[in-house]
Amino acid sequence: MASAASNLAHVLPLVPRPSIQAPLSPADFIGRLIEVTGQGASARTSWLAGQIAEAQRAGETVAWIQRVGGLLYPPDLAAAGIDVAALAVVQMPDGPALLRAADVLLRSGGFGLCIVDLEGAALHPTDGQLGRLLGLCQKHGAAVVFLTAPVDTPALGSLVSLRLEVRRELRGTGQFAVQVQVVKDKRRGPGRVSEEEWRAPAGL
């Protein structure tokens, strides 16, 4: 787990207050490729933790695929309401292996949500790779969420039908807002913004 204070909101699923606007939910993800991006300590992982917990409550099996040594930290996931024992965490040696793992899991038909952490992977999936994953999502009613950072991953291709940008804005001591902007949405159009107020655990 990263120890720098500037990284806390990236790796810690914090405790949200009630949302100001209705947030997106895993139901918006079904049959799609989704990109969740943001600059620096943007709270992407924190926001995704909430989506994982909600997907699990809906009865979906979730997998998180990352490079060996990734930042996922089980105690924080548990604090966010995730059933850690039911979360499949796959660690792969390089970028191409991340996509192969997602392909294998989706083909099994046993996973409703696969999150692929591409941050720092030096990988930009081809249309062919994305097309295969999209076909599997549509066949099995699943979704793939790619976690990216603009500094090292250009926007993914046209087969990604939903692209979200997550921002963190400080609102006071131990409090901040997590804003999720819909940059691209082939179903409902871009431009929507949802916002949640978050409070860090005591002592942070």
C-alpha positions as a printed Julia matrix, in Angstrom:
204×3 Matrix{Float64}:
   0.0     0.0     0.0
   1.32    3.44   -0.9
   2.18    5.48    2.15
   2.33    8.98    0.69
  -0.59   11.1     1.83
  -1.21   12.26   -1.76
  -1.91    8.65   -2.78
  -4.35    7.77    0.0
  -7.47    8.64   -1.95
  -6.25    6.52   -4.87
  -5.83    3.32   -2.88
  -8.22    3.73    0.07
 -11.94    3.09   -0.37
 -13.19    5.8     1.99
 -16.62    6.11    3.58
 -19.11    8.07    1.42
 -21.79   10.42    2.61
 -25.1    10.39    0.69
 -24.69   11.28   -2.99
 -25.64   14.73   -4.22
 -26.65   13.33   -7.61
 -27.61    9.75   -8.44
 -24.36    7.86   -9.15
 -23.75    5.34  -11.89
 -24.26    1.7   -10.98
 -23.06   -1.68  -12.29
 -26.39   -1.98  -14.13
 -25.07    0.75  -16.46
 -22.06   -1.45  -17.26
 -23.71   -4.66  -18.53
 -22.52   -5.81  -21.96
 -19.99   -3.0   -22.27
 -16.35   -2.03  -22.14
 -15.83    0.88  -19.73
 -12.85    3.11  -19.11
 -12.4     4.81  -15.75
  -9.63    7.38  -15.8
  -8.29   10.3   -13.79
  -5.17   12.27  -13.0
  -3.0    11.37  -10.01
  -4.74   10.74   -6.67
  -8.19   11.0    -8.21
 -10.0     8.38   -6.05
 -10.59    6.06   -9.01
  -9.94    2.95   -6.93
 -12.06    4.28   -4.09
 -14.99    4.88   -6.44
 -14.58    1.47   -8.09
 -14.62   -0.19   -4.68
 -18.19    1.0    -4.29
 -19.12   -0.47   -7.68
 -17.58   -3.82   -6.71
 -19.54   -3.92   -3.46
 -22.78   -3.11   -5.26
 -22.12   -5.75   -7.94
 -21.51   -8.35   -5.25
 -24.75   -7.42   -3.51
 -26.51   -8.0    -6.85
 -25.07  -11.53   -6.93
 -22.29  -10.95   -9.46
 -18.85  -12.54   -9.2
 -16.13   -9.9    -9.6
 -12.48  -10.17  -10.62
  -9.73   -7.58  -10.25
  -6.81   -8.1   -12.65
  -3.57   -6.2   -12.04
   0.18   -6.45  -12.53
   2.22   -8.18   -9.86
   2.77   -5.72   -7.03
  -0.36   -3.67   -7.76
  -1.84   -1.34   -5.15
  -4.96   -3.33   -4.22
  -5.13   -3.62   -0.4
  -7.65   -6.18    0.97
  -8.29   -4.56    4.41
  -9.42   -1.35    2.7
 -11.65   -3.33    0.34
 -13.29   -5.02    3.31
 -13.83   -1.62    4.94
 -15.65   -0.53    1.78
 -18.17   -3.36    2.14
 -16.55   -5.79   -0.31
 -16.64   -9.51    0.38
 -12.9   -10.0    -0.03
 -13.19  -13.79    0.12
 -15.47  -13.7    -2.93
 -13.31  -11.26   -4.93
 -10.98  -12.95   -7.42
  -7.67  -11.07   -7.54
  -5.45  -12.04  -10.49
  -1.87  -10.78  -10.66
  -0.07  -11.0   -14.01
   3.52  -10.19  -15.02
   2.86   -7.72  -17.84
   0.29   -5.77  -19.81
  -0.56   -8.36  -22.49
  -1.1   -10.97  -19.78
  -3.74   -8.72  -18.17
  -5.86   -8.91  -21.31
  -5.36  -12.66  -21.66
  -6.53  -13.13  -18.09
  -9.66  -11.06  -18.73
 -10.37  -13.14  -21.83
 -10.09  -16.42  -19.91
 -12.3   -15.25  -17.06
 -15.01  -13.92  -19.36
 -15.02  -17.08  -21.48
 -15.76  -19.09  -18.35
 -19.1   -17.29  -18.05
 -18.62  -17.12  -14.31
 -17.77  -13.42  -13.89
 -20.15  -10.51  -14.22
 -17.55   -7.77  -13.73
 -13.83   -7.79  -14.55
 -11.69   -4.8   -13.64
  -8.4    -4.55  -15.51
  -5.88   -2.14  -13.97
  -3.84   -0.8   -16.91
  -2.14    1.98  -14.96
   1.6     1.78  -15.57
   1.21   -1.3   -17.79
   2.58    0.45  -20.91
  -0.2    -1.18  -22.93
  -2.78    0.16  -25.35
  -5.22   -2.61  -26.34
  -5.85   -3.07  -30.06
  -9.31   -2.98  -31.6
  -9.02   -6.74  -32.12
  -8.34   -7.35  -28.44
 -11.12   -5.03  -27.36
 -13.51   -6.56  -29.89
 -13.0   -10.05  -28.46
 -13.61   -8.81  -24.92
 -16.7    -6.87  -25.99
 -18.14   -9.93  -27.71
 -17.67  -11.96  -24.53
 -19.29   -9.23  -22.42
 -22.34   -9.18  -24.66
 -22.55  -12.99  -24.79
 -22.42  -13.42  -21.02
 -24.06  -10.18  -19.84
 -20.78   -9.09  -18.25
 -18.66   -5.94  -18.21
 -14.98   -5.05  -18.35
 -13.78   -1.89  -16.63
 -10.32   -0.61  -17.61
  -8.63    1.52  -14.98
  -6.3     4.0   -16.7
  -4.26    7.14  -16.12
  -4.0     9.68  -18.97
  -0.31   10.21  -18.28
   0.58    6.71  -19.5
  -2.5     5.43  -21.36
  -4.18    7.32  -24.24
  -7.97    7.11  -24.4
  -8.99    3.61  -25.41
 -10.64    3.01  -28.77
 -14.14    3.31  -30.2
 -15.26   -0.06  -28.82
 -15.22    1.43  -25.31
 -18.78    2.73  -25.07
 -18.57    4.37  -21.64
 -15.67    6.54  -20.49
 -15.71    8.1   -17.02
 -13.32   10.65  -15.56
 -13.01   10.66  -11.78
 -11.83   13.75   -9.91
 -11.21   14.41   -6.24
 -11.84   17.83   -4.7
 -10.92   18.66   -1.12
 -13.82   20.08    0.91
 -12.27   20.43    4.35
 -10.31   18.45    6.93
 -10.83   14.77    6.21
 -13.55   15.52    3.65
 -13.6    15.67   -0.12
 -15.92   15.23   -3.07
 -15.59   12.5    -5.67
 -16.92   13.7    -9.02
 -17.57   11.26  -11.85
 -18.04   12.86  -15.27
 -19.4    10.89  -18.22
 -16.98   11.85  -20.98
 -18.38    9.33  -23.47
 -21.56    7.26  -23.42
 -22.89    5.64  -26.59
 -26.21    4.79  -24.92
 -27.22    8.0   -23.17
 -24.75   10.61  -24.38
 -21.91   12.39  -22.53
 -21.96   15.28  -20.09
 -23.62   13.85  -16.97
 -21.81   14.38  -13.67
 -22.43   12.55  -10.41
 -20.9    13.64   -7.13
 -20.48   12.09   -3.72
 -19.16   13.65   -0.54
 -16.65   11.42    1.22
 -15.24   11.43    4.73
 -11.91    9.8     5.48
 -11.73    7.3     8.33
 -10.89    8.78   11.74
  -7.22    9.62   12.1
  -6.54   10.46    8.44
